Amino acid sequence: MSVPNDLQAHLDSGSATLCRAWAITRRDGMVLGFTDHDRDLSFEGIAFHADTGMSARSLSQTTGLSVDNSAAIGALSSDAITEDDIAAGRYDGAALRIWLVNWTDFEQRVLLFAGSLGELTRKGESFEAELRGLAEVLNQPQGRVYQTPCAAVLGDSACRVDTSRPEFMTECAVGSVSEGRIFGLEGVPYFRSGWFANGRLEILSGQAAGLIGAVKVDWTGADTRMIELWTAIRAPVAPGDAVRLIAGCDKRASTCRAKFDNFVNYRGFPHIPGEDWLISYPTRSGVNDGKGLK
């Protein structure tokens, strides 16, 4: 961490007009700012609100590729951070930046930490959040895996399918909902049953707006489209709320070719021999002519 010269001069002077500022950027784009100073701050287009009850344990900064994790941000007791939003998962994986700031001159500041929020837990009337450094992503497997199924995510830069096309996406309204997991949808154009299995259900309005569910089963009811998710949406969804359905992909080469006409971007290896081939051996019966196994 390199401290700017003007801030270093301020620190060397022995003056103690310092505070910390936090900026949390949720995955839905909402940005929240907080500070442990007794007055609001503002810089980089973010308003940092005082009296939020936030505090931070000491940050562990190391060299090399180890993950710089703080034990936690202390109490997230701001009115802007609600229990319902945390329970709904709106802060899962949110980006986090922490600055040390001279509150008499906001231009004198240094970024102490950049990373994301990990596990959030409730403790009494407050919440505690784990901090994960930028090196956290290096713990994830990298590179391509030699496997039969496609390794891309439908619509990502590797797949390149435009999921906004009308044959792959539709918007409709919730007619009924059970357990936050089983939805009856109204106003869905005709798609064959199973078209949205392994796809996404995105909530567009209501208390759960911005949340996304993974589709487990998709079938056509008497007058409605029925969708079952793998896990429940963690916020109330009411009849009339708008949703978006995105077609699903089962990662098979045949589906990529027939459903999406996108085999040129298929990211799997459909002709890799399976385990049966690996343990096969020649026998006296049958024809052993060296041809490929089927």
Secondary structure as a PSIPRED ss2 file (coil, helix, strand):
# PSIPRED VFORMAT (PSIPRED V4.0)

   1 M C   1.000  0.000  0.000
   2 S C   1.000  0.000  0.000
   3 V C   1.000  0.000  0.000
   4 P C   1.000  0.000  0.000
   5 N H   0.000  1.000  0.000
   6 D H   0.000  1.000  0.000
   7 L H   0.000  1.000  0.000
   8 Q H   0.000  1.000  0.000
   9 A H   0.000  1.000  0.000
  10 H H   0.000  1.000  0.000
  11 L H   0.000  1.000  0.000
  12 D H   0.000  1.000  0.000
  13 S C   1.000  0.000  0.000
  14 G C   1.000  0.000  0.000
  15 S C   1.000  0.000  0.000
  16 A C   1.000  0.000  0.000
  17 T C   1.000  0.000  0.000
  18 L E   0.000  0.000  1.000
  19 C E   0.000  0.000  1.000
  20 R E   0.000  0.000  1.000
  21 A E   0.000  0.000  1.000
  22 W E   0.000  0.000  1.000
  23 A E   0.000  0.000  1.000
  24 I E   0.000  0.000  1.000
  25 T E   0.000  0.000  1.000
  26 R C   1.000  0.000  0.000
  27 R C   1.000  0.000  0.000
  28 D C   1.000  0.000  0.000
  29 G C   1.000  0.000  0.000
  30 M C   1.000  0.000  0.000
  31 V E   0.000  0.000  1.000
  32 L E   0.000  0.000  1.000
  33 G E   0.000  0.000  1.000
  34 F E   0.000  0.000  1.000
  35 T E   0.000  0.000  1.000
  36 D C   1.000  0.000  0.000
  37 H C   1.000  0.000  0.000
  38 D C   1.000  0.000  0.000
  39 R C   1.000  0.000  0.000
  40 D C   1.000  0.000  0.000
  41 L E   0.000  0.000  1.000
  42 S E   0.000  0.000  1.000
  43 F E   0.000  0.000  1.000
  44 E C   1.000  0.000  0.000
  45 G C   1.000  0.000  0.000
  46 I E   0.000  0.000  1.000
  47 A E   0.000  0.000  1.000
  48 F E   0.000  0.000  1.000
  49 H E   0.000  0.000  1.000
  50 A C   1.000  0.000  0.000
  51 D C   1.000  0.000  0.000
  52 T C   1.000  0.000  0.000
  53 G C   1.000  0.000  0.000
  54 M C   1.000  0.000  0.000
  55 S C   1.000  0.000  0.000
  56 A E   0.000  0.000  1.000
  57 R C   1.000  0.000  0.000
  58 S C   1.000  0.000  0.000
  59 L C   1.000  0.000  0.000
  60 S C   1.000  0.000  0.000
  61 Q C   1.000  0.000  0.000
  62 T C   1.000  0.000  0.000
  63 T C   1.000  0.000  0.000
  64 G C   1.000  0.000  0.000
  65 L C   1.000  0.000  0.000
  66 S C   1.000  0.000  0.000
  67 V C   1.000  0.000  0.000
  68 D C   1.000  0.000  0.000
  69 N C   1.000  0.000  0.000
  70 S C   1.000  0.000  0.000
  71 A C   1.000  0.000  0.000
  72 A C   1.000  0.000  0.000
  73 I E   0.000  0.000  1.000
  74 G C   1.000  0.000  0.000
  75 A C   1.000  0.000  0.000
  76 L C   1.000  0.000  0.000
  77 S C   1.000  0.000  0.000
  78 S C   1.000  0.000  0.000
  79 D C   1.000  0.000  0.000
  80 A C   1.000  0.000  0.000
  81 I C   1.000  0.000  0.000
  82 T C   1.000  0.000  0.000
  83 E H   0.000  1.000  0.000
  84 D H   0.000  1.000  0.000
  85 D H   0.000  1.000  0.000
  86 I H   0.000  1.000  0.000
  87 A H   0.000  1.000  0.000
  88 A C   1.000  0.000  0.000
  89 G C   1.000  0.000  0.000
  90 R C   1.000  0.000  0.000
  91 Y C   1.000  0.000  0.000
  92 D C   1.000  0.000  0.000
  93 G C   1.000  0.000  0.000
  94 A C   1.000  0.000  0.000
  95 A E   0.000  0.000  1.000
  96 L E   0.000  0.000  1.000
  97 R E   0.000  0.000  1.000
  98 I E   0.000  0.000  1.000
  99 W E   0.000  0.000  1.000
 100 L E   0.000  0.000  1.000
 101 V E   0.000  0.000  1.000
 102 N E   0.000  0.000  1.000
 103 W C   1.000  0.000  0.000
 104 T C   1.000  0.000  0.000
 105 D E   0.000  0.000  1.000
 106 F E   0.000  0.000  1.000
 107 E E   0.000  0.000  1.000
 108 Q E   0.000  0.000  1.000
 109 R E   0.000  0.000  1.000
 110 V E   0.000  0.000  1.000
 111 L E   0.000  0.000  1.000
 112 L E   0.000  0.000  1.000
 113 F E   0.000  0.000  1.000
 114 A E   0.000  0.000  1.000
 115 G E   0.000  0.000  1.000
 116 S E   0.000  0.000  1.000
 117 L E   0.000  0.000  1.000
 118 G E   0.000  0.000  1.000
 119 E E   0.000  0.000  1.000
 120 L E   0.000  0.000  1.000
 121 T E   0.000  0.000  1.000
 122 R E   0.000  0.000  1.000
 123 K E   0.000  0.000  1.000
 124 G C   1.000  0.000  0.000
 125 E C   1.000  0.000  0.000
 126 S E   0.000  0.000  1.000
 127 F E   0.000  0.000  1.000
 128 E E   0.000  0.000  1.000
 129 A E   0.000  0.000  1.000
 130 E E   0.000  0.000  1.000
 131 L E   0.000  0.000  1.000
 132 R E   0.000  0.000  1.000
 133 G E   0.000  0.000  1.000
 134 L H   0.000  1.000  0.000
 135 A H   0.000  1.000  0.000
 136 E H   0.000  1.000  0.000
 137 V H   0.000  1.000  0.000
 138 L H   0.000  1.000  0.000
 139 N H   0.000  1.000  0.000
 140 Q C   1.000  0.000  0.000
 141 P C   1.000  0.000  0.000
 142 Q C   1.000  0.000  0.000
 143 G C   1.000  0.000  0.000
 144 R C   1.000  0.000  0.000
 145 V C   1.000  0.000  0.000
 146 Y C   1.000  0.000  0.000
 147 Q C   1.000  0.000  0.000
 148 T C   1.000  0.000  0.000
 149 P C   1.000  0.000  0.000
 150 C C   1.000  0.000  0.000
 151 A C   1.000  0.000  0.000
 152 A C   1.000  0.000  0.000
 153 V C   1.000  0.000  0.000
 154 L C   1.000  0.000  0.000
 155 G C   1.000  0.000  0.000
 156 D C   1.000  0.000  0.000
 157 S C   1.000  0.000  0.000
 158 A C   1.000  0.000  0.000
 159 C C   1.000  0.000  0.000
 160 R C   1.000  0.000  0.000
 161 V C   1.000  0.000  0.000
 162 D C   1.000  0.000  0.000
 163 T C   1.000  0.000  0.000
 164 S C   1.000  0.000  0.000
 165 R C   1.000  0.000  0.000
 166 P C   1.000  0.000  0.000
 167 E C   1.000  0.000  0.000
 168 F C   1.000  0.000  0.000
 169 M E   0.000  0.000  1.000
 170 T E   0.000  0.000  1.000
 171 E E   0.000  0.000  1.000
 172 C E   0.000  0.000  1.000
 173 A E   0.000  0.000  1.000
 174 V E   0.000  0.000  1.000
 175 G E   0.000  0.000  1.000
 176 S E   0.000  0.000  1.000
 177 V E   0.000  0.000  1.000
 178 S E   0.000  0.000  1.000
 179 E C   1.000  0.000  0.000
 180 G C   1.000  0.000  0.000
 181 R C   1.000  0.000  0.000
 182 I E   0.000  0.000  1.000
 183 F E   0.000  0.000  1.000
 184 G E   0.000  0.000  1.000
 185 L E   0.000  0.000  1.000
 186 E E   0.000  0.000  1.000
 187 G C   1.000  0.000  0.000
 188 V C   1.000  0.000  0.000
 189 P C   1.000  0.000  0.000
 190 Y C   1.000  0.000  0.000
 191 F C   1.000  0.000  0.000
 192 R C   1.000  0.000  0.000
 193 S C   1.000  0.000  0.000
 194 G C   1.000  0.000  0.000
 195 W C   1.000  0.000  0.000
 196 F C   1.000  0.000  0.000
 197 A C   1.000  0.000  0.000
 198 N C   1.000  0.000  0.000
 199 G C   1.000  0.000  0.000
 200 R E   0.000  0.000  1.000
 201 L E   0.000  0.000  1.000
 202 E E   0.000  0.000  1.000
 203 I E   0.000  0.000  1.000
 204 L C   1.000  0.000  0.000
 205 S C   1.000  0.000  0.000
 206 G C   1.000  0.000  0.000
 207 Q C   1.000  0.000  0.000
 208 A C   1.000  0.000  0.000
 209 A C   1.000  0.000  0.000
 210 G C   1.000  0.000  0.000
 211 L C   1.000  0.000  0.000
 212 I E   0.000  0.000  1.000
 213 G E   0.000  0.000  1.000
 214 A E   0.000  0.000  1.000
 215 V E   0.000  0.000  1.000
 216 K E   0.000  0.000  1.000
 217 V E   0.000  0.000  1.000
 218 D E   0.000  0.000  1.000
 219 W E   0.000  0.000  1.000
 220 T E   0.000  0.000  1.000
 221 G C   1.000  0.000  0.000
 222 A C   1.000  0.000  0.000
 223 D C   1.000  0.000  0.000
 224 T C   1.000  0.000  0.000
 225 R E   0.000  0.000  1.000
 226 M E   0.000  0.000  1.000
 227 I E   0.000  0.000  1.000
 228 E E   0.000  0.000  1.000
 229 L E   0.000  0.000  1.000
 230 W C   1.000  0.000  0.000
 231 T C   1.000  0.000  0.000
 232 A C   1.000  0.000  0.000
 233 I C   1.000  0.000  0.000
 234 R C   1.000  0.000  0.000
 235 A C   1.000  0.000  0.000
 236 P C   1.000  0.000  0.000
 237 V C   1.000  0.000  0.000
 238 A C   1.000  0.000  0.000
 239 P C   1.000  0.000  0.000
 240 G C   1.000  0.000  0.000
 241 D C   1.000  0.000  0.000
 242 A E   0.000  0.000  1.000
 243 V E   0.000  0.000  1.000
 244 R E   0.000  0.000  1.000
 245 L E   0.000  0.000  1.000
 246 I E   0.000  0.000  1.000
 247 A C   1.000  0.000  0.000
 248 G C   1.000  0.000  0.000
 249 C C   1.000  0.000  0.000
 250 D C   1.000  0.000  0.000
 251 K C   1.000  0.000  0.000
 252 R C   1.000  0.000  0.000
 253 A H   0.000  1.000  0.000
 254 S H   0.000  1.000  0.000
 255 T H   0.000  1.000  0.000
 256 C H   0.000  1.000  0.000
 257 R H   0.000  1.000  0.000
 258 A H   0.000  1.000  0.000
 259 K C   1.000  0.000  0.000
 260 F C   1.000  0.000  0.000
 261 D C   1.000  0.000  0.000
 262 N C   1.000  0.000  0.000
 263 F H   0.000  1.000  0.000
 264 V H   0.000  1.000  0.000
 265 N H   0.000  1.000  0.000
 266 Y C   1.000  0.000  0.000
 267 R C   1.000  0.000  0.000
 268 G C   1.000  0.000  0.000
 269 F C   1.000  0.000  0.000
 270 P C   1.000  0.000  0.000
 271 H C   1.000  0.000  0.000
 272 I C   1.000  0.000  0.000
 273 P C   1.000  0.000  0.000
 274 G C   1.000  0.000  0.000
 275 E H   0.000  1.000  0.000
 276 D H   0.000  1.000  0.000
 277 W H   0.000  1.000  0.000
 278 L H   0.000  1.000  0.000
 279 I C   1.000  0.000  0.000
 280 S C   1.000  0.000  0.000
 281 Y C   1.000  0.000  0.000
 282 P C   1.000  0.000  0.000
 283 T C   1.000  0.000  0.000
 284 R C   1.000  0.000  0.000
 285 S C   1.000  0.000  0.000
 286 G C   1.000  0.000  0.000
 287 V C   1.000  0.000  0.000
 288 N C   1.000  0.000  0.000
 289 D C   1.000  0.000  0.000
 290 G C   1.000  0.000  0.000
 291 K C   1.000  0.000  0.000
 292 G C   1.000  0.000  0.000
 293 L C   1.000  0.000  0.000
 294 K C   1.000  0.000  0.000
